[in-house]
Amino acid sequence: MKSLFTFCFSILCLCAVVQAQVKITGTVAAKGKPIIGASITVKDTYDGGITDSSGKFSFTTTEKGNFILEARNVGYKTAEQNITLAAEDININFTLKEEVTELSAVTITAGSFEASDRKRAATVLTTLDVLTVGGANADITSAAKTLPGAQQVGEQEGLFVRGGAGYETKQFIDGMLVNNPFGTSVPDIASRGRFSPNLFKGTVFSTGGYSALYGQALSSALILESIDIPNRSEASASISSVFLGAGFQHVDKTKKSSIGINAGYTDLSAYFAIVKQKPDYFKKPAFYNADANARFKTKKGMVKYYTTFSAGKMGLRRPNINNATIKNAFDVNNTNWYNNLSWRETLKNGWKMQLGATYSTNKDLIDLQVLDADNKPTTTGINYIDTTNFALNRLEQFSQVKVVFEKRMVGINMLRFGTEHWYNDTRIKYNAFDFSLKDQLTSVFAETDIHATNDLALKLGARFEYSSIIQKANIAPRLSMAYKTGKASQMSFAYGMFYQKPENDILQFTRDINYTKATHYIVNWQRMTDLQIFRVEAFYKKYNALVKTFPAINTDGTGYAQGFEVFWRDKKTIKELDYWISYSYLDTKRDFLYYPQKLQPNFASNHTANLVTKKFVMKWKTGFNFTYTFATGRPYYFMQNTGNKFEIKDNGKTIPYNNLGFSVNYVPQAGNAKAKTFLVIMASVTNVLNSKQVFGYNYNHDGTFKQAINPPAQRFFFIGCFLSWGVNRTQDAINNNL
């Protein structure tokens, strides 16, 4: 009887418990699709369940009263609903919203190639890429020309991008404009950039549609970010066929500060004695440069200062195109001093601040003299020959201050705004003429990053500018967006207006002139993984208010540029081979300067293609780098002033441009992780196949004779040895070339 009583009592208790349970069922979804594996919990209890393959969940609880039912899943915001647990079962549904994070959010890529330590997956062109691109000779601009959008212009310095002239691309370091990024050149011979790629940790080559934080660049922006504090102290030395260099970088034991200094001397006398040049150099090019840096961490930020000084000279003679018995002699002397100070700091309540200041001075002394057969100054009595003599003394001083504030809003949404002020003082003495140009340009800008979801991002911005020299203002709206089309793919769109003052060689004649203007429309599709990237981009650019110089100086010129580009980089398909392919199609015409109508400008090719290959052979401890570039011929014109207008008397297209560049770098310590000395022996050559290269034509005064513009020599050879003590960069050199 006792056992029977116990059994009956247990059954009654179990029935009571079952009767007290509440069954909770429902679904969890996002964007109309079920979420698998979501966790549903009665908050502050142990009761809950997991969604199945159809997003459904079901569990029971014995709790009573008012509770919160919570749904969680990785990548989504937690959702909560109030429930009352009584006697009845509950059916409840959840719709989760994506958690927008920096790691998963889409990034806007229209018109921009970015390479930085912060976004390694998006790397297109790293510092080591610049150093090892075959035939680029460690020049940032030359390496950037292997990317789509850039034109192959060899007779002038600068980046010519998507139908834009070289002066329409500006360079910025840590957000600040570089006023003279290239050395002073002579006609038909391009100069190198002033800065070493080792100075920078991040590069953004914006072929259009760039941020409202930057201005006064009609076509393109090359945005460079300098390195922070290095990992450890280092001494370095270099010796090559054309230069000598040495440097030292000291890092504090706490790694909170560093100082460094470098110096170099370039002299092409010995090189020119071996490799004959087409011009007759009576002063072989020689350049001195020195730079210094100081960096230190603040409480929540970083202060960086960089200064560099350079001085150079060269002189060359060429036959006068109008008279074979006389010569033109160019004598060029240049000094340049550049300073950049930046301070970034994280403030309270999600605020950040970026302050910057820059000052540079550039002095040119340029003479052109007509010489006789004995290299003595002479006069011919012919006006169009004798008037080419000139003496130019130009001093340009440029300063800029800039402040940018950034506020983190909800999630990863950002608001940026700030202001900057430029002061430019240029004093020019040309023969008997003496004049100066002073301009103060003030800008105010703002933009916001809006991440609606991980799949959709918007950037809205605007920029206001006022120039004192032309006494005009402009407002430039900017808009870009990106939408994720797949796990590794996305589409981007960019629109913007861009303004730029006319160059000083125009402003010296008139101030009654407007800003030049370009309106950009860009759309691209990109697929990117850790080892591969493919992108295709189409663009349309409309020019207004381009400078016309005939019959009077004005800004009535117009034009357009349109086309598409393809880029493919692959480190996966072929073992231990890194390569990229770029192709650009460009259709562009301009009515500017003295052009009588809309014409394809003489710096634009319709088709440009690059193949860059990089392979490091560990067995030989050697890297091999090839770059092949092809571009269709560029147009050339002879236009003669008939009084009322310029008329085209001769025109055509140059032969196609072909260039195979090669470099090899030998790393003796490859594979030795304990090596404290880093040594690289490097050799490079341009135009390996000795292809004939014609960049255009010069004409005599009446167009009856023309002369091809060729490089000073068919090939350029370079061999150098680079050493550093204290930092072993061997593995980086290997990994970045695989």
Summary of the structure (lengths in Angstrom):
residues: 738
radius of gyration: 32.0
end to end distance: 84.7
largest distance: 141.8
contacts: 2429
relative contact order: 0.11
helix: 8%
strand: 57%
